[in-house]
Amino acid sequence: MGLAWQQGPLAPGAIGRFLVPDPLPARLLYAEPLRRRMRVKFGGMWIADSEDVTLLHEPGRYPVAYFPVGGISADVLEFSDYTTRHEDLGATSWYTVRAGSQNKHRAAWQHTELHGFAPRWYVPRADVEEQALTIVDFETFCPYKGVCSYYDIGDKSRAAWSYLNAWPEVGAVVGFISFEPGEVEVSLDGKRMRIEPGQSVVPHGIDRNLRPDEVPSGGRL
């Protein structure tokens, strides 16, 4: 039984309650790493294979496994013009899956407006040539880490960012800088990284309306 199914703690029919001081939202989604390798076979072929699968628990539904784009075989997904809109996750694009002699319409989908699910990599500030970075007058707010500052690199706008005064719970991130693979070339273990849907940063607050200047410095709302 999933967390969001029947009497699960995130389901509409839950009979228990969370022992927290504040009431939870009416709808609550829960995402967690699967922590094991997962593969998908279709048309006699393995079409997806990854150890970085995310399991999403959504009210009223069984858990759904989401693969990173890099874990899906090339030329398996055929984009269609059919789209829907998820009430929590936004715009959703649907794909026809083709493998061997078989095809299945609307057998795969992707939430294209997600923010914060895809991994980001941070470099210790001591390993960065800071003279190459020019801080800019622009900030966003992350409900998990706090106010984020941005840097230009040459003619690449907002190509790097850091949290100069992160929340105390994630204070270790203060000494690190992350780089935008859509603006500069970023490699991990010899492989060039590409920006994936869901990795764009959109300024928002805990209630998705706050501006960075409305957020108390060094503390939570």
N, C-alpha and C positions, 0 to 999 in steps of 0.2 A: 504494500500500500504506500502510495506517495504521500508526501507531506501535505499536498493540496487536494487530496482526493477523499471523498466520503467524510469520515470523522477526523481526518488529518488536521494538525494544528493550523494549517494555512487554508483549510477548506471552508466553503460557506456553511457546511454543516458541522463545524467543530463544536464539541461539547465542553471542552476545557477552556483554559485561558492562560495567557502568558503572565507570569508573575513579575510584571514591570509596573512602575508607577504611572506611566502615561498610556492612554489607549492607543492601540495600533491602528493604522489605516484600514478602511473597509476592505481594500484589496491589497494583498501583500505578496510579492514575488520573491522567490528564494533561489539563488544561483550558487552552485558549488562545483568544484573540480571533481571529475569522476574518479581520478586517482588510479586509473587502470587503462590499459590499451583497449581501444574499441575499433572494430572494422565493420565495413558494410559491403555486402556482396550483392550484385545485381547483374543479370544477363550472363551468369557464369564468370564474372570478373569481380575482383576486389576494387571497389571504386572509391573507398574512403578508408583511411588508416591513420590513427593519431593517438598519442598519449596525453593530449591536451584538450580533451573533450570537457565541455561545461554542461552540467545537468541543471535544467530549469524546472522548478516546481511552480506551477501556476494554478490558482484556485479553480476547482472543478475539472481538472485535467490530470492525466497521468504525467509523470516526469518525461521531459523531452531532452534528448541529447543533441548538443550543437557542436559541430566540428569547426575548427579553424579553416580558413580558405586554403591554406597551404597543405592541409591533410586530405584534400579531395583531388582525385586524378584529373589531369587536364582533359578537356574536350568532353567531359561527362555531362556537364550542366549546360543546357541550352536555354538562354534567356527568353522569356515570353513577355507579352505585353499585358499580362494579367497581374494586377496588383490589388492588395487589400490594405487595411489599416488596423493594426492591433491597438486596443484601447489603452494599453500601457506602453508598448514598445514602438509605436508609430508605424511608419510606412513599411510595408512588407512586399518584397518582390518574389515571384514564383518562377520555378524552372521546370523544364522537361528534363528527365534523366534518361540518357541514352548510353547503352553498353551492349556490345555485341550486336545481336539482331533484335534486341528488345528496347522499347522506350515506354516511359510512363509520364503522362502529363501531370503537372502540378505535384510532383513527387518530392520536391525540395523547395525550401523557401529561405529567405534571408531578411532579417530586420535591418533595414538600411539606415535608420536614424538612431541607432543605439550609441550611447556614450559611456565609456568607462569599463567595458567588458574586455576589450582586447588588451594584451599585455604591453606595458611600456618598459623600456630598459633605461636605467640611470647610471651615469658615470661619476665616480668620485671627483669632487671639485679639484682635488690636488692633481688629477691627471688631465685636466683641461687647460688649454692655453687661453686663459681668460682675456688676454688682450685682443683675441679674435671676436670676443662677444661685446656687443653694445646694448646695454639695457634700454628698454623702450618704455614709454608711458602707456602701458596697457596691462591690465590684470584680469584674471578670471578667478572664480571661487570654486573649490572642490569641497563638497560636504564631508569628505573623508580626511583631507589633508590641510585645507585652509586656503589662504590667498596665494595665487600663483603669479610669479613675475616672469617676464619674457625678454628675450634677447634677439637682436638681429645679428646675422653672420654675413658680413659683406653686404651684398645686395639681396640676400635672402631674409625676408621679413618674418619675424617671430619664429626663427628656426630652432630655438632652444628655449628651455624654461627651467625654473627651479622654484622651490618653496623656501623662501628666506626666513619665514617664521611659521613653520608648520604647527599643527596641533601637537600638544605634548605627547599624545599617545603614539604619534608617528614621527617624533622628533628626529629620528635617524636619517630621514630623507633630506633634512636641511643641508647636509654636506654633499649633495649630489645634483647633477644637471642631466636633463634628458634632451634628446635631439629629435627633431621632426624628420622622419625618413622621406616625407613628401617634398622637403625643401633641400636637404643635404644628403649625401650618400652615407648610409649607416650600415655597417657590416657586423654580423655576429657569427663567430666561429668560421670566418671566411665566406659566409653567405650574406649577400646583400638583402637588407630588410626592405619590405614594401609596406606602405600604409594600407590598411584594410578598412572596409566599411565599419563604422562604429568607433574609429580612433580619432575623429575630429573632436576638438575641444570647443564646447559651447559654454559661455559664461552663465552660471546659475547659482542660486543659493539653496539652502536646505529646503525651502518651499518653492524653488525654481523661479523666484521673482526677485530675490535679493541682489543688489549690486555689491561689488567688493567693498565699497566704502561704507556699506551698512553693516558689515560683519565686524564684531568686536575683535580687536587685536589680541591674539594669543589666547582666545577663549571661545567657548561654544555658546550658541544661542540657547 
